[in-house]
Amino acid sequence: MKNELAFILFLIAVSSSFDTITQVILKGAINKLQFSPSANILKILRFILRIVSIPRVWISFLFSALSLCVWLFVLSKTDLNLAFSLDSMHYIFIASASKMVLKEKVGLKRWLGTMLIVVGIVLVTLS
Amino acid sequence: MKFIFKKKLTARIFALLVFMDILETATHLCFKKSVLPEGGFYVANIVDLITFLKAAFFSPFLWLGLLSVLVTFVMWSTVLSKIDLSVAVPVCSFSYVLVPLVSIFFLGEQVNMLRWAGIFFILCGVIFVSLSSQEKEAAHP
C-alpha cells in the first residue's frame, strides 16, 4: 500500500514535470517572438501561425501528450481527490522553472501566493 | 524598436483565463462522452478496435472536444504573450474556487469548514500572485 502510494506520487510528479516542460518551452518560444497580438482575429491568427511554425513548440506538444497519458493512467489507478490534491505540486514546479529557465522575477509575494494556492487546493480536494 | 512586454495582469486577461479554464473542463467532458460508451468498452481484437475508432470518429463530441482544444491553445498562447508564466498558471487555479461556489449557489450543495478554508486560501493566493504582477510594472515604468 505504501509502495503503491509512492508509485502514484512518482507518476504525478512525472506528469507535472512533463506539463511544466511543455509550458516552459511554449512560453520561451513566445518570449522569443517578441510579439503580442491585440484583440484582432487576423493578428491573433498570424501570431498562432508563427508559434506553430517553431519546431520546438511541436516538441512541447509531444510532452503535453505524454503528460496527459501519464495523468489518465494515474486517474485510472487512484482516487480522483487524492490525485488532484497531489497534482498541486505542479504550481511549485511551474514557479521554480519560470524562475530558473525563463528568468522571471518570482519574488516573495508570488511565492507566498503560490504556496497559499497549493495549501488551498489540498484542503479543497481532500475535504 | 525593442518590444517591451507589458506584464500586468489586467481584468481582461483574468476573465480570459477563467473562461479558458471552463472551456478546458468542457473539453474533458467532451472527450469522455465521445470515447467512452455507456458501460465501458472492451477491446479484444482488431475488429473491435476498428469499430471503436469508427464510433469515436463519427462522434460529434470528439470534434467538439478537438475544436475546444484548439480554442484553448489560441487563448493560452495569447495570454502567455502578455504575462509571465509564473502568474498565468497560479491564476488558473481560480477554477478550484469557481466550481465549489457554483455548486453551492446553483446546486445547493453543503460545504464544510475545511473546504471554505481551502477556498479562502486559494483566493488569497490568487490575489497575492496578481499583486506581484502589478508590482513589477511599477518597478519598471
Interface residues (C-beta under 8 A of the other chain):
Chain A: Q23 V24 L26 K27 I30 N31 L33 Q34 F35 S36 P37 I44 F47 I48 I51 H90 Y91 I94 A95 A97 S98 K99 L102 E104 K105 V106 G107 K109 R110 L112 G113 T114 M115 L116 I117 V118 V119 G120 I121 V122 L123 V124 T125 L126 S127
Chain B: K2 F3 F5 K6 F73 V74 W76 S77 T78 L80 S81 K82 D84 L85 S86 V87 V89 P90 S93 Y96 P100 N112 L114 R115 A117 G118 I119 F120 F121 I122 L123 C124 G125 V126 I127 F128 V129 S130 L131 S132 S133 E135 K136
